[in-house]
Amino acid sequence: MFENLSQNIEQAFKTLKGQGRITEINVAETLKEIRRALIDADVNYKVAKEFTKKVKDEALGQEILISVTPGQLMVKIVHGELTKLMGETNTGVQLASSPPTVVLISGLQGSGKTTFTGKLAKFYKGKGKNPLLIAGDVYRPAAIDQLGVLGEQIGVEVYKEEGNKNPVEIAQNGIQYAKQHGKDLVIVDTAGRLAVDEQMMEEIEQVKKAIQPNETLFVVDSMTGQDAVNTAKAFNDRLDFDGVVLTKLDGDTRGGAAISIRSVVEKPIKFISTGEKMEDLDLFYPDRMASRILGMGDVLTLVERAQEQFDQEEALKLQKKIRKNELDFDDFLSQIQAIKKMGNVKDLLGMIPGMGKLTRDMDIGDDAFKHVEAIIHSMTKSERANPTLIDGSRRRRIANGAGRSVREVNELLKQFQNMKKAMKRMNKMSGKGGKASRAMMSGMNMFNRR
Protein backbone atom coordinates (compact mmCIF):
# COMPACT_ATOMS: atom_id res chain seq x y z
CA MET A 1 0.00 0.00 0.00
CA PHE A 2 0.99 3.63 -0.53
CA GLU A 3 3.65 2.69 -3.10
CA ASN A 4 3.19 5.76 -5.30
CA LEU A 5 2.97 8.10 -2.34
CA SER A 6 6.12 6.64 -0.78
CA GLN A 7 7.99 6.93 -4.05
CA ASN A 8 6.94 10.55 -4.63
CA ILE A 9 7.83 11.65 -1.09
CA GLU A 10 11.17 9.89 -1.38
CA GLN A 11 11.80 11.85 -4.58
CA ALA A 12 10.90 15.09 -2.80
CA PHE A 13 13.56 14.49 -0.14
CA LYS A 14 16.21 14.20 -2.84
CA THR A 15 16.08 17.96 -3.39
CA LEU A 16 17.76 18.34 0.01
CA LYS A 17 20.61 15.93 -0.73
CA GLY A 18 23.95 17.68 -0.72
CA GLN A 19 22.52 20.71 1.08
CA GLY A 20 24.51 21.86 4.08
CA ARG A 21 21.56 23.34 5.92
CA ILE A 22 17.83 23.86 5.75
CA THR A 23 16.82 27.25 4.34
CA GLU A 24 13.46 28.72 3.42
CA ILE A 25 14.44 28.37 -0.25
CA ASN A 26 15.47 24.72 -0.36
CA VAL A 27 12.77 23.56 2.06
CA ALA A 28 10.11 25.29 -0.06
CA GLU A 29 10.97 23.12 -3.06
CA THR A 30 10.87 19.94 -0.99
CA LEU A 31 7.52 20.84 0.58
CA LYS A 32 6.08 21.75 -2.80
CA GLU A 33 6.86 18.23 -4.00
CA ILE A 34 5.50 16.68 -0.81
CA ARG A 35 2.26 18.65 -1.12
CA ARG A 36 1.95 17.54 -4.75
CA ALA A 37 2.57 13.92 -3.71
CA LEU A 38 -0.15 14.12 -1.05
CA ILE A 39 -2.68 15.64 -3.43
CA ASP A 40 -1.83 13.05 -6.10
CA ALA A 41 -2.56 10.43 -3.43
CA ASP A 42 -6.04 11.96 -3.06
CA VAL A 43 -5.34 13.68 0.24
CA ASN A 44 -7.72 16.54 0.96
CA TYR A 45 -6.17 19.75 -0.44
CA LYS A 46 -6.76 21.75 2.74
CA VAL A 47 -5.22 18.96 4.82
CA ALA A 48 -2.18 18.75 2.53
CA LYS A 49 -1.64 22.51 2.62
CA GLU A 50 -1.93 22.73 6.40
CA PHE A 51 0.36 19.72 6.80
CA THR A 52 3.18 21.18 4.72
CA LYS A 53 2.86 24.51 6.54
CA LYS A 54 3.38 22.76 9.89
CA VAL A 55 6.39 20.88 8.50
CA LYS A 56 7.89 24.12 7.21
CA ASP A 57 7.42 25.92 10.53
CA GLU A 58 9.01 23.00 12.37
CA ALA A 59 11.91 22.63 9.92
CA LEU A 60 12.92 26.29 9.85
CA GLY A 61 13.11 26.35 13.62
CA GLN A 62 15.51 23.40 13.81
CA GLU A 63 19.26 23.53 14.22
CA ILE A 64 21.20 21.04 12.11
CA LEU A 65 23.48 18.79 14.15
CA ILE A 66 26.85 17.83 12.71
CA SER A 67 25.85 14.15 12.56
CA VAL A 68 22.48 14.81 10.90
CA THR A 69 21.88 15.92 7.33
CA PRO A 70 19.04 18.27 6.34
CA GLY A 71 17.40 15.39 4.50
CA GLN A 72 17.48 13.16 7.58
CA LEU A 73 16.06 15.93 9.73
CA MET A 74 13.24 16.53 7.24
CA VAL A 75 12.34 12.84 7.26
CA LYS A 76 12.13 12.98 11.06
CA ILE A 77 9.94 16.09 11.00
CA VAL A 78 7.63 14.76 8.26
CA HIS A 79 7.32 11.46 10.16
CA GLY A 80 6.28 13.29 13.31
CA GLU A 81 3.73 15.48 11.54
CA LEU A 82 2.27 12.51 9.63
CA THR A 83 1.86 10.68 12.92
CA LYS A 84 0.04 13.65 14.44
CA LEU A 85 -2.15 14.01 11.35
CA MET A 86 -3.27 10.38 11.51
CA GLY A 87 -3.97 10.42 15.23
CA GLU A 88 -0.74 9.73 17.19
CA THR A 89 -2.13 6.78 19.18
CA ASN A 90 -4.27 3.69 18.66
CA THR A 91 -7.37 3.22 20.78
CA GLY A 92 -8.87 -0.04 19.51
CA VAL A 93 -12.35 -1.03 20.67
CA GLN A 94 -13.14 0.33 24.12
CA LEU A 95 -14.38 -2.75 25.95
CA ALA A 96 -17.28 -2.35 28.37
CA SER A 97 -16.59 -2.67 32.10
CA SER A 98 -19.73 -4.79 32.33
CA PRO A 99 -20.04 -7.34 29.46
CA PRO A 100 -21.14 -7.68 26.81
CA THR A 101 -19.37 -5.01 24.78
CA VAL A 102 -21.63 -4.08 21.85
CA VAL A 103 -20.10 -2.93 18.57
CA LEU A 104 -22.29 -1.55 15.77
CA ILE A 105 -20.91 -1.77 12.23
CA SER A 106 -21.94 0.85 9.67
CA GLY A 107 -20.86 1.86 6.19
CA LEU A 108 -21.61 2.09 2.50
CA GLN A 109 -22.76 -0.76 0.30
CA GLY A 110 -19.79 -2.84 -0.83
CA SER A 111 -17.35 -1.39 1.69
CA GLY A 112 -16.60 -4.80 3.23
CA LYS A 113 -18.66 -4.52 6.43
CA THR A 114 -19.71 -8.16 6.67
CA THR A 115 -16.19 -9.46 6.04
CA PHE A 116 -14.80 -7.01 8.58
CA THR A 117 -17.42 -8.17 11.09
CA GLY A 118 -16.01 -11.69 10.82
CA LYS A 119 -12.42 -10.47 11.00
CA LEU A 120 -13.14 -8.41 14.12
CA ALA A 121 -14.73 -11.40 15.82
CA LYS A 122 -11.70 -13.57 15.01
CA PHE A 123 -9.35 -10.82 16.19
CA TYR A 124 -10.95 -10.60 19.63
CA LYS A 125 -11.56 -14.32 19.90
CA GLY A 126 -7.79 -14.64 19.66
CA LYS A 127 -7.58 -12.32 22.67
CA GLY A 128 -9.80 -14.55 24.78
CA LYS A 129 -13.20 -13.04 24.05
CA ASN A 130 -16.36 -15.04 23.39
CA PRO A 131 -18.03 -13.13 20.51
CA LEU A 132 -21.49 -13.29 19.01
CA LEU A 133 -22.22 -12.02 15.52
CA ILE A 134 -25.67 -10.56 14.82
CA ALA A 135 -26.90 -10.74 11.22
CA GLY A 136 -28.67 -7.41 10.88
CA ASP A 137 -28.46 -6.95 7.11
CA VAL A 138 -31.99 -7.86 6.10
CA TYR A 139 -31.83 -6.41 2.58
CA ARG A 140 -28.83 -7.76 0.69
CA PRO A 141 -29.45 -11.21 -0.81
CA ALA A 142 -27.40 -13.90 0.92
CA ALA A 143 -25.95 -11.43 3.47
CA ILE A 144 -27.13 -13.58 6.37
CA ASP A 145 -25.75 -16.71 4.71
CA GLN A 146 -22.40 -14.97 4.14
CA LEU A 147 -22.10 -14.07 7.81
CA GLY A 148 -23.10 -17.62 8.72
CA VAL A 149 -20.30 -19.02 6.57
CA LEU A 150 -17.77 -16.63 8.09
CA GLY A 151 -18.94 -17.50 11.60
CA GLU A 152 -18.53 -21.20 10.91
CA GLN A 153 -15.10 -20.58 9.40
CA ILE A 154 -13.79 -18.80 12.51
CA GLY A 155 -15.76 -20.80 15.06
CA VAL A 156 -18.02 -17.96 16.22
CA GLU A 157 -21.79 -18.22 16.73
CA VAL A 158 -24.07 -16.13 14.51
CA TYR A 159 -27.45 -14.90 15.73
CA LYS A 160 -30.07 -14.60 13.00
CA GLU A 161 -33.85 -14.45 12.78
CA GLU A 162 -35.22 -15.94 9.58
CA GLY A 163 -38.15 -13.95 8.24
CA ASN A 164 -37.73 -10.95 10.57
CA LYS A 165 -37.12 -7.82 8.50
CA ASN A 166 -36.81 -5.43 11.44
CA PRO A 167 -33.09 -4.78 12.13
CA VAL A 168 -33.86 -2.98 15.41
CA GLU A 169 -35.68 -6.00 16.83
CA ILE A 170 -32.99 -8.40 15.56
CA ALA A 171 -30.24 -6.37 17.23
CA GLN A 172 -32.12 -6.08 20.53
CA ASN A 173 -33.02 -9.79 20.60
CA GLY A 174 -29.47 -10.76 19.68
CA ILE A 175 -27.99 -8.74 22.56
CA GLN A 176 -30.44 -10.36 24.96
CA TYR A 177 -29.39 -13.78 23.62
CA ALA A 178 -25.74 -12.85 24.19
CA LYS A 179 -26.39 -11.97 27.82
CA GLN A 180 -28.22 -15.26 28.39
CA HIS A 181 -25.42 -17.32 26.82
CA GLY A 182 -22.35 -15.71 28.33
CA LYS A 183 -21.13 -13.80 25.27
CA ASP A 184 -18.87 -10.90 26.24
CA LEU A 185 -18.60 -9.26 22.79
CA VAL A 186 -21.49 -8.60 20.39
CA ILE A 187 -20.83 -7.36 16.86
CA VAL A 188 -23.88 -6.15 14.95
CA ASP A 189 -23.62 -6.29 11.16
CA THR A 190 -25.96 -3.91 9.32
CA ALA A 191 -27.08 -3.30 5.77
CA GLY A 192 -24.98 -1.08 3.53
CA ARG A 193 -26.57 2.26 2.88
CA LEU A 194 -25.96 5.49 0.99
CA ALA A 195 -25.51 8.77 2.86
CA VAL A 196 -28.18 10.28 0.60
CA ASP A 197 -30.70 7.53 1.41
CA GLU A 198 -32.72 9.23 4.15
CA GLN A 199 -34.82 6.19 5.02
CA MET A 200 -31.81 3.90 5.44
CA MET A 201 -29.88 6.50 7.45
CA GLU A 202 -32.86 6.91 9.78
CA GLU A 203 -33.00 3.15 10.19
CA ILE A 204 -29.40 2.80 11.40
CA GLU A 205 -29.90 5.79 13.69
CA GLN A 206 -32.83 3.90 15.23
CA VAL A 207 -30.70 0.77 15.64
CA LYS A 208 -28.00 2.76 17.43
CA LYS A 209 -30.54 4.51 19.67
CA ALA A 210 -32.20 1.21 20.58
CA ILE A 211 -29.10 -0.81 21.47
CA GLN A 212 -26.81 1.99 22.76
CA PRO A 213 -23.59 0.35 21.51
CA ASN A 214 -20.29 0.85 23.28
CA GLU A 215 -18.68 1.48 19.91
CA THR A 216 -19.98 2.44 16.49
CA LEU A 217 -17.48 1.80 13.71
CA PHE A 218 -17.65 3.22 10.20
CA VAL A 219 -16.22 0.86 7.56
CA VAL A 220 -14.94 2.48 4.39
CA ASP A 221 -13.29 1.19 1.22
CA SER A 222 -9.91 2.95 1.10
CA MET A 223 -9.79 2.64 -2.70
CA THR A 224 -12.51 5.29 -2.96
CA GLY A 225 -9.96 7.93 -1.92
CA GLN A 226 -11.32 11.39 -1.21
CA ASP A 227 -14.88 10.14 -1.67
CA ALA A 228 -14.27 7.96 1.38
CA VAL A 229 -13.53 11.06 3.45
CA ASN A 230 -16.64 12.87 2.23
CA THR A 231 -18.80 9.83 2.96
CA ALA A 232 -17.28 9.46 6.42
CA LYS A 233 -18.19 13.07 7.19
CA ALA A 234 -21.80 12.53 6.05
CA PHE A 235 -22.15 9.39 8.20
CA ASN A 236 -20.47 11.02 11.19
CA ASP A 237 -22.90 13.94 11.04
CA ARG A 238 -25.75 11.44 11.48
CA LEU A 239 -24.26 8.69 13.64
CA ASP A 240 -21.44 10.39 15.56
CA PHE A 241 -19.45 7.16 15.19
CA ASP A 242 -16.46 6.33 17.40
CA GLY A 243 -13.91 5.21 14.87
CA VAL A 244 -13.08 4.35 11.27
CA VAL A 245 -12.09 1.07 9.64
CA LEU A 246 -10.17 1.21 6.34
CA THR A 247 -10.65 -1.87 4.17
CA LYS A 248 -8.96 -3.05 0.95
CA LEU A 249 -5.64 -1.40 1.72
CA ASP A 250 -3.99 -4.21 -0.25
CA GLY A 251 -5.63 -2.91 -3.44
CA ASP A 252 -4.57 -0.16 -5.82
CA THR A 253 -5.09 2.57 -3.25
CA ARG A 254 -3.36 5.93 -3.21
CA GLY A 255 -3.56 6.33 0.54
CA GLY A 256 -5.38 9.65 0.72
CA ALA A 257 -8.20 8.34 2.90
CA ALA A 258 -5.85 7.09 5.61
CA ILE A 259 -4.08 10.43 5.80
CA SER A 260 -7.08 12.76 5.48
CA ILE A 261 -9.94 11.03 7.22
CA ARG A 262 -9.06 11.66 10.85
CA SER A 263 -8.35 15.33 10.24
CA VAL A 264 -11.69 15.84 8.49
CA VAL A 265 -14.02 13.87 10.79
CA GLU A 266 -11.90 14.14 13.95
CA LYS A 267 -12.42 10.46 14.70
CA PRO A 268 -9.60 7.90 14.97
CA ILE A 269 -8.82 5.17 12.48
CA LYS A 270 -9.01 2.02 14.60
CA PHE A 271 -8.45 -0.89 12.21
CA ILE A 272 -7.07 -1.54 8.74
CA SER A 273 -7.86 -4.55 6.56
CA THR A 274 -5.13 -5.61 4.14
CA GLY A 275 -6.46 -8.77 2.49
CA GLU A 276 -9.30 -11.22 2.07
CA LYS A 277 -8.25 -13.76 4.72
CA MET A 278 -9.83 -13.62 8.15
CA GLU A 279 -6.36 -13.00 9.61
CA ASP A 280 -5.81 -9.88 7.48
CA LEU A 281 -6.81 -7.31 10.08
CA ASP A 282 -4.52 -5.00 12.05
CA LEU A 283 -4.92 -2.30 14.63
CA PHE A 284 -4.06 1.05 13.08
CA TYR A 285 -0.95 2.67 14.55
CA PRO A 286 -0.35 6.17 13.11
CA ASP A 287 3.39 6.15 13.85
CA ARG A 288 3.87 2.79 12.16
CA MET A 289 1.85 3.88 9.13
CA ALA A 290 3.94 7.05 8.88
CA SER A 291 7.07 4.90 8.89
CA ARG A 292 5.69 2.76 6.07
CA ILE A 293 4.71 5.79 3.99
CA LEU A 294 8.27 7.11 4.36
CA GLY A 295 9.78 3.75 3.40
CA MET A 296 11.14 3.07 6.90
CA GLY A 297 9.42 -0.28 7.36
CA ASP A 298 7.20 -1.41 10.23
CA VAL A 299 9.13 -3.82 12.40
CA LEU A 300 6.72 -3.75 15.34
CA THR A 301 3.72 -4.94 13.32
CA LEU A 302 5.89 -7.58 11.69
CA VAL A 303 6.99 -8.80 15.12
CA GLU A 304 3.42 -8.92 16.41
CA ARG A 305 2.32 -11.06 13.48
CA ALA A 306 5.38 -13.26 13.92
CA GLN A 307 4.46 -13.90 17.55
CA GLU A 308 1.68 -16.17 16.35
CA GLN A 309 4.09 -18.33 14.35
CA PHE A 310 7.11 -18.87 16.64
CA ASP A 311 7.57 -20.68 19.92
CA GLN A 312 9.52 -18.89 22.64
CA GLU A 313 12.76 -20.80 22.18
CA GLU A 314 12.84 -20.12 18.45
CA ALA A 315 12.03 -16.45 19.03
CA LEU A 316 14.83 -15.98 21.56
CA LYS A 317 17.37 -17.49 19.18
CA LEU A 318 16.21 -15.18 16.41
CA GLN A 319 16.37 -12.17 18.73
CA LYS A 320 19.99 -12.89 19.68
CA LYS A 321 21.03 -13.37 16.07
CA ILE A 322 19.43 -10.10 15.01
CA ARG A 323 21.22 -8.26 17.79
CA LYS A 324 24.56 -9.76 16.73
CA ASN A 325 23.79 -9.36 13.03
CA GLU A 326 24.35 -13.09 12.53
CA LEU A 327 21.30 -14.06 10.47
CA ASP A 328 22.12 -16.71 7.87
CA PHE A 329 20.16 -18.42 5.09
CA ASP A 330 19.00 -21.25 7.37
CA ASP A 331 17.35 -18.59 9.54
CA PHE A 332 16.02 -16.94 6.42
CA LEU A 333 14.49 -20.23 5.25
CA SER A 334 12.80 -20.93 8.58
CA GLN A 335 11.39 -17.40 8.61
CA ILE A 336 10.00 -17.89 5.12
CA GLN A 337 7.91 -20.82 6.36
CA ALA A 338 6.40 -18.61 9.06
CA ILE A 339 6.04 -15.54 6.84
CA LYS A 340 3.94 -17.51 4.38
CA LYS A 341 1.37 -17.92 7.15
CA MET A 342 1.39 -14.28 8.21
CA GLY A 343 -0.39 -12.54 5.33
CA ASN A 344 0.26 -10.86 2.00
CA VAL A 345 3.91 -11.46 1.13
CA LYS A 346 4.70 -8.10 -0.46
CA ASP A 347 3.01 -6.26 2.38
CA LEU A 348 5.12 -8.15 4.91
CA LEU A 349 8.37 -7.54 3.07
CA GLY A 350 7.58 -3.84 3.03
CA MET A 351 7.65 -3.90 6.84
CA ILE A 352 11.35 -4.81 6.85
CA PRO A 353 13.67 -1.78 6.90
CA GLY A 354 15.39 -1.44 3.54
CA MET A 355 13.11 -3.89 1.74
CA GLY A 356 10.32 -1.51 0.72
CA LYS A 357 12.30 0.04 -2.14
CA LEU A 358 13.52 -3.34 -3.35
CA THR A 359 10.01 -4.79 -3.62
CA ARG A 360 8.24 -1.65 -4.87
CA ASP A 361 8.29 -2.57 -8.56
CA MET A 362 8.19 -6.33 -8.06
CA ASP A 363 5.11 -8.42 -8.73
CA ILE A 364 5.12 -10.65 -5.67
CA GLY A 365 2.42 -13.28 -5.30
CA ASP A 366 1.86 -15.64 -2.41
CA ASP A 367 3.85 -18.33 -4.27
CA ALA A 368 6.87 -16.04 -4.72
CA PHE A 369 8.90 -17.82 -2.06
CA LYS A 370 8.93 -21.09 -3.99
CA HIS A 371 11.82 -19.81 -6.09
CA VAL A 372 13.65 -18.46 -3.05
CA GLU A 373 13.26 -21.75 -1.20
CA ALA A 374 14.57 -23.66 -4.22
CA ILE A 375 17.67 -21.44 -4.37
CA ILE A 376 18.41 -21.80 -0.65
CA HIS A 377 17.89 -25.57 -0.77
CA SER A 378 20.45 -25.69 -3.59
CA MET A 379 23.12 -24.15 -1.34
CA THR A 380 25.51 -26.23 0.76
CA LYS A 381 25.34 -26.07 4.54
CA SER A 382 28.48 -23.92 4.68
CA GLU A 383 27.12 -21.55 2.00
CA ARG A 384 23.92 -21.02 3.96
CA ALA A 385 25.91 -20.25 7.10
CA ASN A 386 28.38 -17.97 5.32
CA PRO A 387 26.96 -16.42 2.10
CA THR A 388 30.25 -14.59 1.45
CA LEU A 389 31.61 -17.95 0.22
CA ILE A 390 29.26 -17.84 -2.76
CA ASP A 391 31.43 -16.74 -5.67
CA GLY A 392 30.63 -16.81 -9.40
CA SER A 393 31.06 -20.56 -9.93
CA ARG A 394 29.03 -21.37 -6.83
CA ARG A 395 26.27 -19.04 -8.00
CA ARG A 396 26.09 -20.89 -11.31
CA ARG A 397 25.96 -24.23 -9.52
CA ILE A 398 23.22 -23.01 -7.15
CA ALA A 399 21.21 -21.61 -10.07
CA ASN A 400 21.44 -24.90 -12.00
CA GLY A 401 20.50 -26.92 -8.94
CA ALA A 402 17.46 -24.73 -8.25
CA GLY A 403 16.36 -24.51 -11.87
CA ARG A 404 16.63 -20.73 -11.69
CA SER A 405 18.83 -18.12 -13.39
CA VAL A 406 22.09 -16.73 -12.04
CA ARG A 407 20.44 -13.32 -12.04
CA GLU A 408 17.79 -14.55 -9.57
CA VAL A 409 20.52 -15.96 -7.32
CA ASN A 410 22.32 -12.62 -7.43
CA GLU A 411 19.12 -10.75 -6.58
CA LEU A 412 18.45 -12.97 -3.57
CA LEU A 413 22.00 -12.53 -2.27
CA LYS A 414 21.76 -8.76 -2.72
CA GLN A 415 18.41 -8.55 -0.94
CA PHE A 416 19.75 -10.67 1.92
CA GLN A 417 22.81 -8.46 2.33
CA ASN A 418 20.67 -5.30 2.21
CA MET A 419 18.49 -6.69 4.96
CA LYS A 420 21.55 -7.45 7.11
CA LYS A 421 22.95 -3.97 6.51
CA ALA A 422 19.65 -2.43 7.57
CA MET A 423 19.63 -4.51 10.75
CA LYS A 424 23.25 -3.50 11.44
CA ARG A 425 22.39 0.18 11.08
CA MET A 426 19.48 -0.23 13.46
CA ASN A 427 21.77 -1.89 16.02
CA LYS A 428 24.23 1.01 15.78
CA MET A 429 21.38 3.48 16.28
CA SER A 430 20.36 1.49 19.35
CA GLY A 431 23.83 1.95 20.81
CA LYS A 432 23.47 5.71 20.36
CA GLY A 433 19.98 5.80 21.80
CA GLY A 434 18.24 5.95 18.43
CA LYS A 435 14.47 6.01 18.80
CA ALA A 436 13.77 3.82 15.78
CA SER A 437 16.19 1.13 16.88
CA ARG A 438 14.93 1.14 20.47
CA ALA A 439 11.44 0.62 19.10
CA MET A 440 12.60 -2.30 17.00
CA MET A 441 14.45 -4.00 19.83
CA SER A 442 11.56 -3.48 22.26
CA GLY A 443 9.36 -5.00 19.61
CA MET A 444 11.61 -8.04 19.47
CA ASN A 445 11.37 -8.30 23.25
CA MET A 446 7.62 -8.76 22.80
CA PHE A 447 8.43 -12.35 21.81
CA ASN A 448 9.25 -13.03 25.48
CA ARG A 449 5.77 -12.04 26.63
CA ARG A 450 4.01 -15.01 25.14
Secondary structure, DSSP 8 states (H G I E B T S, - for coil): --HHHHHHHHHHHGGGTT-SS--HHHHHHHHHHHHHHHHHTT--HHHHHHHHHHHHHHHHT----TT--HHHHHHHHHHHHHHHHHTSS-------SSS-EEEEEEE-TTSSHHHHHHHHHHHHHTTT--EEEEEE--SSTTHHHHHHHHHHHHT-EEE--TT---HHHHHHHHHHHHHHTT-SEEEEEE----TT-HHHHHHHHHHHHHH--SEEEEEEEGGGTHHHHHHHHHHHHHH--SEEEEE-TTSS--SHHHHHHHHHH---EEEEE-SSSTT-EEE--HHHHHHHHTT---HHHHHHHHHTT--HHHHHHHHHHHHHT---HHHHHHHHHHHTTSS-HHHHHTTSTTTHHHHTT----TTTHHHHHHHHHTS-HHHHH-GGG--HHHHHHHHHHHT--HHHHHHHHHHHHHHHHHHHHHHHHHHTT-HHHHHHHHHHHGGGG-
